[in-house]
Amino acid sequence: MDTKLIKVKEEKVEDKIDFYTAFGYVLISQENEENGKVALTFERDKENLEGDYGKVRRGEGLYNRIARPYPLGAIIALGIGAILLALFFVLQKIFIFYIVFLYASLTFFGFAIYLLIIWLVILVKRNGLLKRVVRNVALEAGTLRDLPLKNNIKEESEETWLIAEKF
């Protein structure tokens, strides 16, 4: 059982509820605070999901990686390339095969540029990608409100068939 407590502004409550229900969370409580924010408590039970719980967790992780605002892989590749370039200049007079460090550093610089281009494409298309991830996870979890899935059907009560009895 996963539990999440989130504080949001009053005008964004419905959006956050829709977002977290797409990942299989169920709203447990909603409390108003004095500073204009609302505390929302969500719970997710993996037995209530129609799809695979692991896929839902991986989709949530994918969403968080796409929403990340910095290119971590490119920064690491640039750092390694800079270290190898420094080794090239330091080892010129000591090591016979010093040229290997130059080629390795250029390879890492090229790889860093490639990762930066990918990051820029993801940055430009981020909103569409995030919406697609949320929709795919909602389909997988069985929480998409457009389909008659187990999680979208309300429990039967004494008032459920009230309209049919009036006819």
N, C-alpha and C positions, 0 to 999 in steps of 0.2 A: 504494500500500500504506500503510494507516494503522496505527500502532502506539500502544498505550496501556499505561502502567504504573500500576497502582492498588494502594494499600496499604489493606487492610481488616482488621477483627477476624476471628478464626478462626470465630466463630459466624455471620458474614454472608458467608462465602465462596460458598456455594451460591447465595444470592440474587443476588450480584453477577455470578456466572458466567451465571446465567439471564438477567439483565438485559442484559449486554453481548452475549450470543449472539443476543438478539432484535434487536439493531442490526447483526448481521452479523459480529461479531467472533468469532474463534476463539481459545481459550485455548492459548497457546504454552508458558508455564512457570508453575509455582507454587512459590514458595520461602518457607519458614517463617523468620521473624525472631525474635530473642530477646525482644522486648517483647510477645509475644502477637499479633502481626500477621502477615499473609500478604501477600507481594508477588505480584500477578497480572500477567502480561504477556499482552496481547491483540493480535491482528493482524487486519486486515480487508483482504481483496483484492476490489476491485470487480468483477473478472471472475468470481468465484465466487458472486456474488449472483444470484438468479434474477430479481429485480425491478430497477427503475431505481435506480441508485446515487444520483442526485440527489434522488429522493424519500426515500431513507433518510437522507441528510444533512439534508434539510429537516425530516424527522420528529425527528431528533436535536436540531436547533435549536429546534423547537417544544417538545419536552420540557424543554429548558433554560429557555425563556421562561416556561413555566407553573410550573416549579419555583422561579422567581425570587421572593424574599420581599418585594419592595417595588414600589410603584406608580409607576414612573418617569414615565409619561405624565401622570399626575395632578399630580405634583410640578412638572413643567415648565409645565403649564397654570396652576397656581396662581402660579408665579413670574411668568409673563407677565402674568397678571391683576393681580398686585400692582404690577408696573412701570407698567402702563397706568393703574391707579388713582392712583398717585403722580403720573404725568404730568397727569392730570385736575386734581389740586389745585394743581400747580405752574403750569400754563399757563392758569388761569382768567382772569387779568388781562392776559395777553399775547396769547393766541391766540383768535380769534373763535369758531372751531368746537371749543372745548375739550370740549363735551358728547360728541363722538365717542369720546373716550378713556374716558368713563364707560360708554358702551354696549359698547365693545369689552372693557373689563375685566369687566363683568358677563357678557358672552358667554363669556369664558375661565373665569370662576369657575363658570358653569353647566356648561361642558364638563368642568372638573376634577371636579365633583361626579358627573357622568355616568361618568367614567372610574373614580372611586373606587367607585361602585356595581358596575360591571363587575368591578373588581378584587376586591371583597368576594365576589361570586358565584363567581368563579374560585377564591378562597381557600377558600370553603366546600366546593366540589366538586372540589378539586385532586386528591385521591387517585384518584377515579374517572376524571378526565380523564387523569391520567398513565398509569393502567393501560390506558385505551383507546388512547392514543397508542402505547404500547409494543406492544400487540397489533396495531394497524394497520401499524406499521412492520415487525413480524415477519412479517406476512402479505405485505407488499410485498417484503421482502428474501428471502423464502423460507426463513426460519429458524425458523418456528413448529414446535414439536416435535409438534404434534397431527396434522399433515398429512404425507403421504409425498412430500416435496419432495426435490430434489437434495441439499441440504445436510444432510438428516436420514438419508440412507442411508449406512451404513458401507461402506467399500470391501471388495470380495470378497477373501477369503484362503482358504488351504487348509482352514481350520476352519469356513468358512461353511456348507457343506453337510453337516457332520458328522452332524447329527440325521437328515436325510433318508436318509443312507446306512445308518444303523442299522436302519431299518425294512425 
